[in-house]
Amino acid sequence: MKRIVLLLETSRAFGRQLIIGIAGYSRLNGPWSFYKEPIDLKSSIPHLTSWKPDGIIMRDSLITKELLKLKIPTILAIHDSRYPKDLPVIKTDSYSIAKMASEHLLEKGLRNLAFCGFDNYDWSMERGMCFSRFNDEAGYKTYAYLPRQRTGKDDWENEQHNVSEWIKTLPKPVGIFACNDDRGQHILEACKMTNLKVPEDVAVIGVDNDPMICEIGDPPLTSIALNVESAGFEAAKLLDQLINKKKITGKQIMVAPSHIVQRQSSNILAVSDSEVASAISYIMDNARKKILVDDVVKTTNVGRRTLEKRFEKTVHSTIYHEIQHVRIELISKLLIETDLPISQIASLFNFTDAEHVSRIFKKDKGIGLRDFRKLHKQD
């Protein structure tokens, strides 16, 4: 029986889901014996040598020279870009996460866009840079929060004040991409302090879809869900190969975004063009039906050519693409959050057969329906 040390935090959904994915691999290919201290992660390290583990999956912040000297197969779940480059890592896909956040806020009609992150984490700065790049390509500026120098014990009190003051300076309405759900919760609290309405004045989206953090928010926080459990499974599979003496160096297991779980914090349609707003509302309300562009046009007071021009100017998308996008996102949600057969999902959206919906889905997502469900669905 292989002995595996897990030095991963369980206070957040990210760490818990990684462990669930690792356990899933163990059930199919083990069993493995796990060493997991329920207390502070660093307190576990002195016991490693006496327990004689076969492999370790851990946070990069715990790496020490003494640990590396043990030559135990190790995979890092990284926060920082400064880590031993020969070790395999679990890393979040900042590019895809930021792209999803940018598209979500732009589709809401928001043109004032901002990013709020942490200055001491590389992954946060990466998300901010990618978000700014996507917004630039769409023709919009990104307002980034720059934390001031920290002063001591009352850091959070000062930080909360600084975040509140920053939000007050932003043009409204504004869409803020928070680097994670914790930061998103900070923004919601700051809006309360400044009497700003969410989502009318400030729309907020976070990352991780941690139910505890998202639901404790007032209003509840919209968040980008990640396929962390699948990454945990792949990490365990890779560790198994390393333990079996397969030579692997520098491999990255990417944690990708699966879909957006929209809650009240971004439930807004900030479109000044009333005809475009009417068209978008119709699409969202009727996405399960087999609606055509002409159906959308009939709900407005303008002709097709005029609406197409105004739609592209306002939303940076065609009417047809918006119909397809909304339908695909709803299908993605059903694939991940339900056990409905694909044939039944196709029927719900009035597709003639599963092969038809599969072709459209693969063209949009770059992956088939079954593979998407297998990649992102949590047990």
C-alpha positions in Angstrom: 0.0 0.0 0.0 1.5 3.3 -1.1 1.8 6.0 1.6 0.9 9.5 0.5 1.3 12.7 2.4 -1.2 15.5 1.7 -0.2 18.9 2.8 -3.1 20.8 1.4 -5.4 23.3 3.2 -9.0 22.2 3.9 -10.3 25.6 4.9 -11.1 26.4 1.3 -13.0 24.6 -1.4 -9.9 24.5 -3.7 -7.9 22.3 -1.2 -10.9 20.1 -0.3 -11.7 19.4 -4.0 -8.1 18.5 -4.8 -8.2 16.0 -2.0 -11.5 14.6 -3.2 -10.0 14.1 -6.7 -6.9 12.4 -5.2 -9.1 10.1 -3.2 -11.1 9.2 -6.3 -7.9 8.0 -8.0 -7.0 6.0 -4.9 -10.3 4.2 -4.9 -9.8 3.1 -8.5 -6.1 2.3 -8.4 -5.2 1.9 -4.7 -6.0 1.7 -2.0 -3.5 4.3 -0.7 -2.8 5.2 2.8 -3.0 9.0 3.5 -1.2 11.1 6.0 -3.2 14.3 6.6 -2.8 16.5 9.7 -6.1 18.3 10.5 -4.1 21.2 12.0 -1.6 23.7 10.6 0.2 22.4 7.5 3.7 23.2 8.7 3.3 21.1 11.8 3.1 18.0 9.6 6.6 18.4 8.1 8.7 17.1 11.0 6.8 13.8 11.0 7.5 13.0 7.3 10.7 11.1 7.7 9.4 8.8 10.5 6.3 7.9 8.5 8.4 7.1 5.4 6.0 8.3 2.6 6.1 7.1 -1.0 4.8 10.4 -2.4 3.7 14.0 -1.4 1.2 16.4 -2.8 1.6 19.8 -1.1 1.5 23.6 -1.2 4.7 25.1 -2.6 4.9 27.5 0.4 6.0 24.5 2.5 9.0 23.5 0.3 12.3 23.4 2.3 15.8 22.3 1.4 15.5 19.5 4.0 12.3 18.2 2.3 13.9 18.2 -1.2 16.9 16.2 0.1 14.5 13.4 1.0 14.1 12.7 -2.8 10.4 11.8 -2.3 8.3 12.1 -5.4 6.5 15.4 -4.9 3.8 17.4 -6.7 3.3 21.1 -5.8 0.0 23.0 -5.8 1.6 26.4 -6.5 0.9 29.9 -5.4 4.2 31.4 -6.5 6.2 31.2 -9.7 9.4 30.6 -7.7 9.5 26.9 -7.2 11.9 24.1 -8.2 11.3 23.8 -11.9 12.0 20.1 -12.1 8.9 19.3 -9.9 5.5 18.8 -11.4 2.9 21.4 -10.4 -0.8 22.0 -10.2 -1.5 25.5 -11.6 -4.7 27.5 -12.3 -5.2 28.6 -15.9 -5.2 32.4 -15.3 -5.6 33.1 -19.1 -8.9 31.2 -19.4 -10.2 32.4 -16.0 -9.7 36.0 -16.9 -11.2 35.5 -20.4 -14.3 34.1 -18.8 -14.6 37.0 -16.4 -14.1 39.6 -19.0 -16.7 38.0 -21.4 -19.2 37.7 -18.5 -19.0 41.4 -17.6 -18.9 42.6 -21.2 -22.0 40.5 -22.0 -23.8 42.3 -19.1 -23.2 45.5 -21.0 -20.7 46.9 -18.5 -18.0 49.1 -20.0 -16.3 50.3 -16.9 -14.2 47.3 -15.8 -11.9 46.8 -12.8 -9.7 44.2 -11.2 -9.1 43.7 -7.4 -6.4 41.2 -6.4 -3.6 40.6 -4.0 -0.1 42.0 -4.6 1.7 39.1 -2.9 0.5 36.2 -5.1 1.7 35.6 -8.6 -1.5 33.9 -9.6 -3.5 37.0 -8.7 -1.2 39.3 -10.7 -1.5 36.9 -13.7 -5.3 37.0 -13.6 -5.2 40.8 -13.4 -2.8 41.1 -16.4 -4.8 38.7 -18.5 -8.1 40.4 -17.6 -6.6 43.8 -18.6 -5.4 42.3 -21.9 -8.8 41.0 -22.9 -10.5 44.3 -22.0 -7.9 46.2 -24.0 -8.7 44.0 -27.0 -12.4 44.8 -26.6 -11.5 48.5 -26.5 -12.0 49.2 -22.7 -9.7 50.3 -19.9 -9.2 48.3 -16.8 -9.0 50.1 -13.4 -6.7 48.0 -11.1 -6.6 48.2 -7.4 -3.1 48.8 -6.1 -2.7 47.9 -2.4 -0.9 50.5 -0.3 2.0 49.6 2.0 0.9 47.6 5.0 1.3 48.9 8.4 0.8 46.2 11.0 -1.9 44.6 13.1 -4.8 46.7 11.8 -3.9 45.7 8.2 -7.4 44.5 7.3 -9.1 47.5 8.8 -6.9 49.8 6.7 -7.2 47.6 3.7 -11.0 47.6 3.8 -10.9 51.4 4.0 -8.5 51.5 1.0 -10.6 49.2 -1.1 -13.8 51.2 -0.2 -12.1 54.4 -1.2 -10.9 52.9 -4.5 -14.4 51.6 -5.4 -15.8 55.1 -4.8 -13.4 56.6 -7.4 -14.5 54.1 -10.1 -16.9 55.3 -12.8 -20.4 53.6 -12.4 -21.8 51.2 -13.2 -18.7 49.1 -12.9 -17.9 45.4 -13.2 -15.2 44.2 -10.8 -13.3 41.0 -11.3 -12.0 39.8 -8.0 -9.0 37.5 -8.1 -10.8 34.9 -5.9 -14.0 34.5 -3.8 -12.3 35.9 -0.7 -11.5 39.1 -2.5 -15.0 39.2 -3.9 -16.4 39.0 -0.4 -14.1 41.9 0.6 -15.6 44.0 -2.3 -19.1 43.2 -1.3 -18.4 44.4 2.3 -16.7 47.5 1.0 -19.8 48.3 -1.1 -21.9 48.2 2.1 -19.5 50.6 3.8 -19.9 53.1 0.9 -23.7 52.6 0.4 -23.1 51.4 -3.2 -25.7 49.0 -4.6 -24.7 45.6 -5.8 -25.1 44.8 -8.7 -26.7 48.1 -9.9 -23.7 50.3 -9.1 -21.0 47.6 -8.7 -21.3 44.1 -10.3 -18.8 41.5 -8.8 -17.5 38.2 -10.0 -15.0 36.0 -8.1 -13.2 32.7 -8.7 -13.3 29.2 -7.0 -17.1 29.0 -6.5 -16.6 28.2 -2.8 -20.2 27.8 -1.6 -19.5 29.0 2.0 -17.9 32.3 0.8 -20.3 32.9 -2.1 -23.5 32.3 -0.1 -22.4 34.3 3.0 -22.1 37.4 0.8 -25.0 39.9 0.7 -25.9 39.7 -2.1 -24.5 36.2 -2.9 -21.4 36.2 -5.0 -21.2 35.2 -8.7 -18.1 33.0 -9.2 -16.1 31.1 -11.8 -16.2 27.3 -11.0 -12.9 25.4 -11.6 -12.3 21.7 -12.4 -10.2 21.3 -9.3 -11.4 17.7 -8.6 -10.3 16.6 -12.0 -6.9 18.2 -11.4 -6.6 16.3 -8.1 -7.3 13.0 -10.0 -4.7 13.8 -12.6 -2.2 14.8 -9.9 -2.7 11.5 -8.1 -2.3 9.6 -11.5 1.0 11.5 -12.1 2.3 10.9 -8.6 1.6 7.2 -9.1 3.8 7.2 -12.2 6.6 9.0 -10.3 6.4 6.5 -7.5 6.7 3.8 -10.1 10.0 5.4 -11.3 8.7 7.0 -14.5 10.9 10.0 -15.2 8.7 13.1 -15.4 10.0 16.7 -14.9 8.4 20.1 -15.1 4.9 18.9 -16.0 2.0 21.3 -15.3 -1.5 20.1 -14.4 -3.8 23.0 -15.3 -6.9 23.8 -13.3 -9.3 25.2 -15.9 -12.6 27.1 -15.5 -15.7 25.1 -16.3 -18.5 27.6 -16.1 -19.9 30.6 -14.3 -22.3 30.2 -11.4 -24.3 33.4 -11.6 -25.7 34.7 -8.3 -27.1 38.1 -7.5 -23.8 40.0 -7.4 -23.6 40.2 -11.2 -27.3 39.8 -12.1 -27.6 43.0 -14.1 -28.1 44.0 -17.7 -26.3 47.4 -17.9 -27.2 48.1 -21.6 -28.2 51.7 -22.4 -29.6 50.8 -25.8 -33.2 49.8 -24.9 -33.7 47.8 -28.2 -30.5 45.8 -27.5 -31.5 45.2 -23.9 -34.9 44.0 -25.0 -33.2 41.6 -27.5 -30.8 40.2 -24.9 -33.6 39.7 -22.4 -35.6 37.8 -24.9 -32.7 35.5 -25.7 -32.0 34.8 -22.1 -35.7 34.1 -21.4 -36.1 31.8 -24.4 -32.7 30.1 -24.7 -34.2 26.6 -24.4 -36.3 27.2 -27.5 -35.1 27.0 -31.0 -35.2 30.7 -31.6 -33.9 32.4 -34.7 -32.4 35.9 -35.3 -35.7 37.0 -36.8 -37.6 35.9 -33.6 -35.3 38.3 -31.7 -35.8 41.1 -34.1 -39.6 40.9 -33.8 -39.4 41.7 -30.1 -37.8 45.1 -30.9 -39.0 48.2 -32.8 -36.2 48.3 -35.3 -35.3 46.3 -38.4 -32.8 43.4 -38.6 -29.9 45.3 -40.1 -30.3 48.2 -37.6 -30.5 45.8 -34.6 -27.5 43.8 -35.9 -25.4 47.0 -36.0 -26.5 48.3 -32.6 -26.0 44.8 -31.1 -22.4 44.5 -32.3 -21.6 48.0 -31.2 -23.1 47.5 -27.7 -22.3 43.8 -26.9 -19.4 43.1 -29.4 -21.3 40.1 -30.6 -23.7 39.1 -33.3 -27.3 38.2 -32.4 -26.8 34.7 -33.7 -23.6 34.2 -31.7 -25.3 35.5 -28.6 -28.2 32.9 -29.0 -25.7 30.1 -29.5 -23.5 31.3 -26.5 -26.4 31.5 -24.1 -27.7 28.0 -25.1 -24.2 26.5 -24.9 -23.6 27.9 -21.4 -27.0 26.5 -20.2 -26.1 23.1 -21.6 -22.7 23.3 -19.9 -24.4 24.0 -16.6 -26.7 21.0 -17.0 -23.8 18.7 -18.0 -22.0 19.6 -14.8 -24.8 20.0 -12.3 -27.1 17.2 -13.3 -27.0 13.5 -14.3 -29.5 14.1 -17.2 -28.6 11.9 -20.3 -27.3 13.8 -23.2 -30.2 12.8 -25.3 -32.6 14.4 -22.8 -30.5 17.6 -22.7 -30.7 17.8 -26.5 -34.5 17.3 -26.3 -34.8 20.1 -23.7 -33.1 22.5 -26.1 -35.2 21.4 -29.1 -32.2 19.9 -31.0 -33.2 17.2 -33.4 -30.6 14.7 -32.0 -27.6 14.5 -29.6 -25.2 14.5 -32.6 -26.5 17.9 -33.7 -26.0 19.5 -30.3 -22.6 17.8 -29.9 -21.3 19.4 -33.1 -22.4 22.9 -32.0 -21.0 22.4 -28.5 -17.7 21.1 -29.7 -17.3 24.0 -32.1 -17.8 26.5 -29.2 -16.0 24.7 -26.4 -13.4 22.7 -28.4 -14.4 19.5 -26.6 -17.3 17.0 -26.9 -20.3 16.8 -24.6 -19.3 13.6 -22.9 -15.6 14.6 -22.5 -16.7 18.0 -21.1 -18.9 16.3 -18.5 -16.1 13.8 -17.6 -13.6 16.7 -17.2 -15.7 19.0 -15.1 -18.4 17.1 -13.3 -17.8 16.4 -9.6 -19.0 13.2 -8.0 
